[in-house]
Amino acid sequence: MKTEKLGNTDLSITPVGFGAWAIGGSGWEFGWGEQDDDQSIAAIHRALELGVNWIDTAAVYGMGHSEEVVGSALKTWQGPRPYVFTKCGLRWDEQGYVHRDLTANSIRRECEESLRRLNVNVIDLYQIHWPTEDLEEGLGAMAQLQKEGKVRWIGVSNFNVDELRRAQKIASIVSLQPPYSLVHREVEQEILPYCRSTERGVIVYSPMASGLLTGAMTRERAASLPASDWRSRDVEFQEPKLSTNLALVERLRKVGERHGRPPGQVAIAWTLRNPAVTGAIVGARNAKQVEGNVGAAELQLTDEEIAEIEGRNNSEPELVTSV
């Protein structure tokens, strides 16, 4: 699989990375329901076997459990170690509810705990998960961790342009991790052009809109999502937006059939066609899902196919994005 340099770092990453949000399991505010750890490890190993060279996780996923599973997968992996990206700045209480905390002491404690759970000596890309008023203090702590050799590069997630400019005054910010999919296109107008103009790497998350665009989501499945799955409370999985999203899936399916690819691969390839995007974080809960998604790295869509996917070349109204 080809690789591309992430911003001004020495990290050359594959277009698709393994996303470890869902493998954190249930028991916290943004869990994806019950998850089998053995299947999670098998999924990570299969992604690495197929050439994926980076894993993105976060301390908060499963309240540390996702990082532990990634650490277990790395321990039993026989090949070269992939790059390990994780995030900080979200803490949780005993009930699994999440709050933001970028105080220096919290960041340092999070880093030490992440290193232990991941069973690595250094985090290749350490990212602030969400901005807060403590931004300067948090970034100062991260810059110190970088000097100490515990963090190689510093990135941010869910930042707007003003927050990126603010962050850059404190530390060298090499990458942004924003949400980006056919369902959520808000970053196209200002954020992606800014990152491209400043040569900042971009790794997008939820390119398949948290499973909506895989082709496996139906009205019946959306209605039966368990309470332990955060998507059961998300408006995109409910009417009236659900019908719009499922109609989009059918357009993805038609384009995919010409290439012999499932809708999810087309959705991922659509995000990768943006010149500002370095890579896409693609989650998977088992090896079969990995095999169905990783081929998006080589799928090239024509301008006509992009117009068809977006509903711009027929009688359908142009895709209306969420705000």
C-alpha positions as CSV (number, residue, x, y, z in Angstrom):
1,M,0.0,0.0,0.0
2,K,1.3,3.4,-0.9
3,T,2.2,5.9,1.8
4,E,2.1,9.7,2.2
5,K,4.0,11.9,4.5
6,L,1.8,13.3,7.4
7,G,2.3,17.0,7.3
8,N,5.9,18.0,8.1
9,T,6.6,14.8,10.1
10,D,8.8,11.8,9.4
11,L,5.7,9.6,9.5
12,S,4.7,8.1,6.1
13,I,1.2,6.7,6.6
14,T,-1.0,4.5,4.5
15,P,-4.2,6.1,3.1
16,V,-6.3,4.0,5.5
17,G,-5.6,3.6,9.2
18,F,-7.2,1.3,11.7
19,G,-9.7,3.1,14.0
20,A,-10.0,1.7,17.5
21,W,-13.1,3.6,18.8
22,A,-15.6,0.8,18.5
23,I,-13.3,-1.9,20.0
24,G,-13.4,0.0,23.3
25,G,-16.8,-1.8,23.8
26,S,-19.6,-0.7,26.0
27,G,-20.0,0.7,29.5
28,W,-19.3,4.4,28.8
29,E,-21.1,7.3,27.3
30,F,-20.0,6.9,23.7
31,G,-19.6,3.1,23.5
32,W,-20.6,1.0,20.5
33,G,-22.2,-1.9,22.4
34,E,-20.7,-5.2,23.4
35,Q,-17.5,-6.2,21.7
36,D,-15.3,-9.4,21.7
37,D,-11.7,-8.6,22.4
38,D,-10.4,-11.6,20.5
39,Q,-12.2,-10.4,17.4
40,S,-10.8,-6.9,17.9
41,I,-7.2,-8.2,18.1
42,A,-7.9,-10.4,14.9
43,A,-9.2,-7.2,13.2
44,I,-6.0,-5.3,14.0
45,H,-3.8,-8.1,12.9
46,R,-5.7,-8.5,9.6
47,A,-5.4,-4.7,8.9
48,L,-1.6,-4.9,9.5
49,E,-1.3,-8.0,7.3
50,L,-3.0,-6.1,4.5
51,G,-0.5,-3.3,4.8
52,V,-2.1,-0.7,7.1
53,N,0.7,0.9,9.0
54,W,-1.0,3.0,11.7
55,I,-3.6,2.7,14.5
56,D,-5.6,5.5,15.9
57,T,-7.1,5.2,19.4
58,A,-7.8,7.3,22.5
59,A,-7.6,6.9,26.2
60,V,-11.3,7.6,26.6
61,Y,-12.4,4.8,24.2
62,G,-13.9,2.2,26.5
63,M,-12.3,4.1,29.5
64,G,-8.9,2.8,28.6
65,H,-10.0,-0.5,27.2
66,S,-9.4,0.3,23.6
67,E,-5.7,1.1,24.3
68,E,-5.4,-2.1,26.3
69,V,-6.7,-4.1,23.4
70,V,-4.3,-2.3,21.0
71,G,-1.5,-3.0,23.4
72,S,-2.4,-6.7,23.4
73,A,-2.6,-6.8,19.6
74,L,0.8,-5.2,19.3
75,K,2.3,-7.6,21.8
76,T,1.3,-10.7,19.7
77,W,2.0,-9.1,16.3
78,Q,5.0,-10.6,14.6
79,G,5.7,-7.9,12.0
80,P,7.0,-4.4,12.1
81,R,5.3,-2.2,14.7
82,P,2.8,0.2,13.2
83,Y,2.6,3.8,14.2
84,V,0.5,4.3,17.2
85,F,-1.7,7.5,17.5
86,T,-3.7,8.2,20.6
87,K,-5.6,11.2,22.1
88,C,-5.9,12.9,25.4
89,G,-8.0,15.6,27.1
90,L,-11.2,13.6,27.8
91,R,-11.6,12.1,31.3
92,W,-14.4,9.9,32.6
93,D,-16.2,9.2,35.9
94,E,-17.3,5.9,37.4
95,Q,-20.6,5.9,35.5
96,G,-18.7,6.4,32.2
97,Y,-19.7,10.0,31.6
98,V,-17.0,12.1,29.8
99,H,-15.7,15.6,30.5
100,R,-12.9,17.6,29.0
101,D,-9.7,18.3,31.0
102,L,-6.5,19.8,29.5
103,T,-4.8,20.8,32.8
104,A,-1.1,19.9,32.8
105,N,-1.3,17.4,35.6
106,S,-4.1,15.5,33.9
107,I,-2.3,15.5,30.5
108,R,0.8,14.1,32.0
109,R,-1.1,11.4,33.9
110,E,-3.0,10.5,30.8
111,C,0.2,10.1,28.8
112,E,1.8,7.8,31.4
113,E,-1.4,5.7,31.5
114,S,-1.6,5.5,27.7
115,L,2.0,4.4,27.4
116,R,1.4,1.7,30.0
117,R,-1.8,0.4,28.4
118,L,-0.4,0.5,24.9
119,N,2.8,-1.1,26.1
120,V,5.0,1.3,24.0
121,N,7.9,3.6,24.9
122,V,6.7,6.5,22.8
123,I,3.5,7.7,21.3
124,D,4.0,8.5,17.6
125,L,1.2,11.1,17.4
126,Y,-0.4,12.5,20.6
127,Q,-3.5,14.5,19.9
128,I,-5.8,16.8,21.9
129,H,-9.2,15.2,21.5
130,W,-11.3,18.3,22.0
131,P,-10.3,22.0,22.6
132,T,-11.1,23.7,26.0
133,E,-10.2,26.9,27.7
134,D,-7.2,25.1,29.2
135,L,-5.7,24.8,25.7
136,E,-2.5,26.6,26.3
137,E,-1.8,24.7,29.5
138,G,-2.5,21.4,27.9
139,L,-0.4,22.0,24.9
140,G,2.4,23.2,27.1
141,A,2.3,19.9,28.9
142,M,2.4,18.0,25.6
143,A,5.3,20.0,24.4
144,Q,7.2,19.0,27.6
145,L,6.3,15.4,27.0
146,Q,7.7,15.7,23.5
147,K,11.0,17.1,24.9
148,E,11.1,14.1,27.2
149,G,10.8,11.7,24.3
150,K,7.4,10.3,25.4
151,V,5.7,11.9,22.4
152,R,7.1,12.2,18.9
153,W,4.6,14.5,17.2
154,I,1.7,16.6,18.5
155,G,-1.7,16.8,16.7
156,V,-5.2,18.0,17.5
157,S,-8.7,16.8,16.8
158,N,-12.0,18.7,16.3
159,F,-10.3,22.1,16.1
160,N,-11.5,25.0,13.9
161,V,-9.2,27.3,12.2
162,D,-9.0,29.9,15.0
163,E,-8.2,27.1,17.5
164,L,-5.5,25.8,15.2
165,R,-3.9,29.2,15.0
166,R,-4.1,29.5,18.8
167,A,-2.6,26.1,19.3
168,Q,0.3,26.7,16.9
169,K,1.5,29.6,19.1
170,I,2.2,27.1,21.9
171,A,3.5,24.0,20.1
172,S,4.2,22.7,16.6
173,I,0.9,21.2,15.5
174,V,1.5,18.7,12.7
175,S,-1.9,17.4,12.0
176,L,-5.7,17.8,12.5
177,Q,-8.2,15.0,13.0
178,P,-11.7,16.2,11.9
179,P,-14.9,14.4,11.2
180,Y,-15.4,14.1,7.4
181,S,-17.8,12.1,5.4
182,L,-20.6,12.5,2.8
183,V,-22.9,13.1,5.8
184,H,-20.7,15.6,7.5
185,R,-18.9,17.9,5.0
186,E,-18.6,21.0,7.2
187,V,-14.8,21.0,7.1
188,E,-14.6,21.5,3.3
189,Q,-15.2,25.2,3.3
190,E,-12.5,26.6,5.6
191,I,-10.7,23.9,7.7
192,L,-9.4,21.6,4.9
193,P,-8.2,24.4,2.7
194,Y,-6.4,26.0,5.7
195,C,-4.7,22.7,6.5
196,R,-3.6,22.3,2.9
197,S,-2.3,25.8,2.7
198,T,-0.3,25.4,5.9
199,E,1.0,21.9,4.9
200,R,-0.7,20.4,8.0
201,G,-1.5,16.7,7.8
202,V,-5.2,15.7,8.0
203,I,-6.5,12.3,9.1
204,V,-10.2,12.2,8.9
205,Y,-12.5,10.2,11.2
206,S,-15.8,8.5,10.6
207,P,-15.5,8.5,6.8
208,M,-18.4,5.9,6.7
209,A,-20.4,8.1,9.1
210,S,-20.1,5.7,12.0
211,G,-21.4,2.8,10.0
212,L,-24.3,4.6,8.2
213,L,-22.6,4.3,4.8
214,T,-21.3,0.8,4.9
215,G,-24.4,-0.7,3.2
216,A,-25.1,-2.9,6.3
217,M,-27.2,-0.3,8.1
218,T,-31.0,-0.7,7.5
219,R,-34.0,1.0,9.1
220,E,-34.6,-2.1,11.1
221,R,-31.0,-2.3,12.4
222,A,-31.0,1.4,13.2
223,A,-34.2,1.0,15.2
224,S,-32.9,-1.9,17.1
225,L,-29.5,-0.5,18.1
226,P,-29.0,-1.2,21.9
227,A,-29.0,1.6,24.4
228,S,-25.3,0.8,25.0
229,D,-24.6,1.9,21.4
230,W,-24.3,5.7,21.3
231,R,-25.6,5.7,17.7
232,S,-29.1,4.8,19.1
233,R,-29.3,8.4,20.2
234,D,-27.7,10.1,17.1
235,V,-30.1,12.0,14.8
236,E,-28.4,10.7,11.7
237,F,-29.8,7.2,12.5
238,Q,-33.3,8.6,13.0
239,E,-35.9,10.0,10.7
240,P,-36.0,12.2,8.8
241,K,-32.3,12.1,8.3
242,L,-32.1,8.3,8.1
243,S,-34.0,8.1,4.8
244,T,-31.7,10.7,3.2
245,N,-28.7,8.8,4.4
246,L,-30.0,5.4,3.2
247,A,-30.7,7.0,-0.2
248,L,-27.1,8.1,-0.3
249,V,-26.0,4.6,0.4
250,E,-27.9,3.4,-2.7
251,R,-25.9,5.8,-4.8
252,L,-22.7,4.6,-3.3
253,R,-23.8,1.0,-4.0
254,K,-24.5,1.7,-7.7
255,V,-21.0,3.2,-8.1
256,G,-19.4,0.4,-6.1
257,E,-21.0,-2.3,-8.2
258,R,-19.2,-1.1,-11.3
259,H,-15.9,-1.5,-9.4
260,G,-16.9,-4.7,-7.6
261,R,-16.6,-2.8,-4.3
262,P,-19.0,-2.4,-1.3
263,P,-20.6,1.0,-0.5
264,G,-18.3,1.6,2.4
265,Q,-15.2,1.5,0.3
266,V,-16.7,4.1,-2.1
267,A,-17.5,6.3,0.9
268,I,-13.9,6.1,2.2
269,A,-12.5,6.7,-1.3
270,W,-14.7,9.8,-1.6
271,T,-13.0,11.4,1.5
272,L,-9.5,10.4,0.3
273,R,-10.1,12.1,-3.1
274,N,-9.8,15.5,-1.3
275,P,-6.3,16.8,-1.8
276,A,-6.1,18.1,1.8
277,V,-6.7,14.6,3.3
278,T,-3.6,12.5,4.1
279,G,-5.5,9.5,5.4
280,A,-8.8,8.1,6.7
281,I,-9.4,6.4,10.0
282,V,-11.5,3.3,9.3
283,G,-12.9,1.4,12.2
284,A,-13.5,-2.3,12.2
285,R,-14.8,-4.8,14.8
286,N,-13.7,-8.0,13.1
287,A,-11.3,-9.2,10.4
288,K,-14.1,-9.5,7.8
289,Q,-14.9,-5.8,8.2
290,V,-11.3,-4.9,7.7
291,E,-11.2,-7.0,4.5
292,G,-14.3,-5.2,3.2
293,N,-12.9,-1.7,3.8
294,V,-9.1,-1.6,3.3
295,G,-9.4,-1.7,-0.5
296,A,-10.6,1.9,-0.5
297,A,-7.0,2.9,-0.4
298,E,-6.6,2.0,-4.2
299,L,-10.1,3.0,-5.4
300,Q,-10.0,6.0,-7.7
301,L,-13.3,7.7,-8.4
302,T,-14.0,9.8,-11.5
303,D,-15.5,13.3,-11.5
304,E,-18.6,11.8,-12.9
305,E,-18.9,9.2,-10.2
306,I,-18.3,11.8,-7.5
307,A,-21.2,13.9,-9.0
308,E,-23.4,10.8,-9.1
309,I,-22.6,10.0,-5.4
310,E,-23.4,13.5,-4.4
311,G,-26.6,13.5,-6.4
312,R,-25.6,16.3,-8.8
313,N,-26.1,14.6,-12.1
314,N,-29.7,13.5,-12.0
315,S,-33.1,14.6,-10.9
316,E,-32.3,14.1,-7.2
317,P,-31.7,17.2,-5.1
318,E,-28.0,17.8,-4.2
319,L,-27.0,16.2,-1.0
320,V,-27.8,18.4,2.0
321,T,-25.1,18.2,4.6
322,S,-25.6,18.3,8.4
323,V,-24.9,21.4,10.4
